[in-house]
Amino acid sequence: MNVSGKVAIVTGAGSGIGAALAAGLAGQGAHVVVADLDLERTSEVAAAVGGVAVAGDASRVEILEEMIAAAEGNFGPVDLFFANAGVSGEAGIGDSDEQWQRALDINVLAHIRAARLLVPGWIERGSGYFVSTASAAGLLTQIAAGPYSVTKHAAVGFSEWLSVTYGDRGVRVSCICPMGVNTAIHHDALNGDDEVSQLGAKVVATAGSVLEPEEVAAITLAAMQDEKFLILPHPEVLEYYRRKGADYDRWLAGMRRLQREAANA
Ligand SMILES: NC(=O)c1ccc[n+]([C@@H]2O[C@H](COP(=O)([O-])OP(=O)(O)OC[C@H]3O[C@@H](n4cnc5c(N)ncnc54)[C@H](O)[C@@H]3O)[C@@H](O)[C@H]2O)c1
């Protein structure tokens, strides 16, 4: 899809990959609704990209409705929705149900709630594009990060299901699955005082290059021209994924070895 002139909503666009996507979209002539938790940061990004800001929790239906209303009121019907906002969740198995619920809400249910609001209109118009920022953790599992790995697998699963179910009716779907990206989520885990989170972030940082968010945005927008489902800013993820599919037990043993080595490093 050519994004020029299209109307886009990007969640989690106050920083990192979302801010870079908003800038990239605006650079290619799209109209952008910039959505994030914090009004000041969101407004700054919106001003920089000539877009409109909506502040609030992207997993809440009323905030999603506000984003859609802002898009329609300022630019017209929504063509593209980037479900990008995300949280790393608790490290390890995730000791509290509240933390699991928070990870499920923002990493998965926010996507489902947005799609519920948008897909009927897209089917009616015969066109729409849903882009999920999942993670390589949604294909391969992230060492030490239980809620993150599980919710990112669910995000990949939901994107797949959307594409299978509505792809013949004009709904395009892409799913971005990066490894390390130089953003707050990555830094907070690497430099925080939680050793389990640090272990996970260390593995990510050494498994491949840590990309800049602008690189991820550029790769994403290029892949969207061809309407590619799986967007892999780190191409080696495809090889890891193939190895997983070819011999699951061998892959699991390799992941356990990687975890041991990182813990002893
Ligand atoms: N950085 C990485 O290494 C990496 C790798 C793979 C996938 N991702 C995914 O990329 C996406 C963007 O993260 P990032 O790396 O740019 O980090 P980031 O911390 O810079 O951006 C995440 C943004 O999401 C916002 N956010 C969090 N909860 C929200 C909510 N409930 N409602 C609205 N906004 C909310 C935050 O305020 C923040 O601005 C996330 O889904 C993340 O899981 C990141």
The ligand as an SDF file (V2000), in Angstrom:
LIG
                    3D

 44 48  0  0  0  0  0  0  0  0999 V2000
   12.8950   -1.9700   21.8790 N   0  0  0  0  0  0  0  0  0  0  0  0
   12.9580   -3.2410   21.5600 C   0  0  0  0  0  0  0  0  0  0  0  0
   14.0260   -3.8760   21.6940 O   0  0  0  0  0  0  0  0  0  0  0  0
   11.7490   -3.9390   20.9950 C   0  0  0  0  0  0  0  0  0  0  0  0
   11.9170   -5.1750   20.3530 C   0  0  0  0  0  0  0  0  0  0  0  0
   10.7980   -5.8260   19.8510 C   0  0  0  0  0  0  0  0  0  0  0  0
    9.5440   -5.2600   19.9670 C   0  0  0  0  0  0  0  0  0  0  0  0
    9.4090   -4.0530   20.6060 N   0  0  0  0  0  0  0  0  0  0  0  0
    8.0590   -3.5030   20.7250 C   0  0  0  0  0  0  0  0  0  0  0  0
    8.0200   -2.2390   20.1140 O   0  0  0  0  0  0  0  0  0  0  0  0
    6.9020   -1.5020   20.6280 C   0  0  0  0  0  0  0  0  0  0  0  0
    7.3300   -0.0740   20.8920 C   0  0  0  0  0  0  0  0  0  0  0  0
    8.2770   -0.0690   21.9510 O   0  0  0  0  0  0  0  0  0  0  0  0
    9.6360    0.7600   21.8870 P   0  0  0  0  0  0  0  0  0  0  0  0
   10.7380   -0.2140   21.7570 O   0  0  0  0  0  0  0  0  0  0  0  0
    9.5150    1.8490   20.9040 O   0  0  0  0  0  0  0  0  0  0  0  0
    9.7170    1.3050   23.3900 O   0  0  0  0  0  0  0  0  0  0  0  0
    9.3090    2.7180   24.0110 P   0  0  0  0  0  0  0  0  0  0  0  0
    9.3020    2.5060   25.4730 O   0  0  0  0  0  0  0  0  0  0  0  0
   10.1680    3.8020   23.4610 O   0  0  0  0  0  0  0  0  0  0  0  0
    7.8370    2.9580   23.4570 O   0  0  0  0  0  0  0  0  0  0  0  0
    6.7010    2.3310   23.9960 C   0  0  0  0  0  0  0  0  0  0  0  0
    5.6380    3.4060   24.0980 C   0  0  0  0  0  0  0  0  0  0  0  0
    4.3970    2.7840   24.4250 O   0  0  0  0  0  0  0  0  0  0  0  0
    3.7460    3.6500   25.3240 C   0  0  0  0  0  0  0  0  0  0  0  0
    2.7530    2.9160   26.0880 N   0  0  0  0  0  0  0  0  0  0  0  0
    2.9410    1.9660   27.0260 C   0  0  0  0  0  0  0  0  0  0  0  0
    1.7590    1.5620   27.5230 N   0  0  0  0  0  0  0  0  0  0  0  0
    0.8040    2.2840   26.8780 C   0  0  0  0  0  0  0  0  0  0  0  0
   -0.6000    2.3330   26.9670 C   0  0  0  0  0  0  0  0  0  0  0  0
   -1.2700    1.5560   27.8250 N   0  0  0  0  0  0  0  0  0  0  0  0
   -1.2680    3.1920   26.1500 N   0  0  0  0  0  0  0  0  0  0  0  0
   -0.6010    3.9840   25.2890 C   0  0  0  0  0  0  0  0  0  0  0  0
    0.7250    3.9910   25.1610 N   0  0  0  0  0  0  0  0  0  0  0  0
    1.4180    3.1480   25.9630 C   0  0  0  0  0  0  0  0  0  0  0  0
    4.8580    4.2030   26.2240 C   0  0  0  0  0  0  0  0  0  0  0  0
    4.4500    5.3880   26.8830 O   0  0  0  0  0  0  0  0  0  0  0  0
    5.9640    4.4160   25.2060 C   0  0  0  0  0  0  0  0  0  0  0  0
    5.9670    5.7330   24.6860 O   0  0  0  0  0  0  0  0  0  0  0  0
    6.4390   -2.2660   21.8750 C   0  0  0  0  0  0  0  0  0  0  0  0
    5.2600   -2.9760   21.5770 O   0  0  0  0  0  0  0  0  0  0  0  0
    7.5900   -3.2110   22.1420 C   0  0  0  0  0  0  0  0  0  0  0  0
    7.1860   -4.3700   22.8230 O   0  0  0  0  0  0  0  0  0  0  0  0
   10.4780   -3.3760   21.1120 C   0  0  0  0  0  0  0  0  0  0  0  0
  1  2  1  0
  2  3  2  0
  2  4  1  0
  4  5  1  0
  4 44  2  0
  5  6  2  0
  6  7  1  0
  7  8  2  0
  8  9  1  0
  8 44  1  0
  9 10  1  0
  9 42  1  0
 10 11  1  0
 11 12  1  0
 11 40  1  0
 12 13  1  0
 13 14  1  0
 14 15  2  0
 14 16  1  0
 14 17  1  0
 17 18  1  0
 18 19  2  0
 18 20  1  0
 18 21  1  0
 21 22  1  0
 22 23  1  0
 23 24  1  0
 23 38  1  0
 24 25  1  0
 25 26  1  0
 25 36  1  0
 26 27  1  0
 26 35  1  0
 27 28  2  0
 28 29  1  0
 29 30  1  0
 29 35  2  0
 30 31  1  0
 30 32  2  0
 32 33  1  0
 33 34  2  0
 34 35  1  0
 36 37  1  0
 36 38  1  0
 38 39  1  0
 40 41  1  0
 40 42  1  0
 42 43  1  0
M  CHG  2   8   1  16  -1
M  END
$$$$
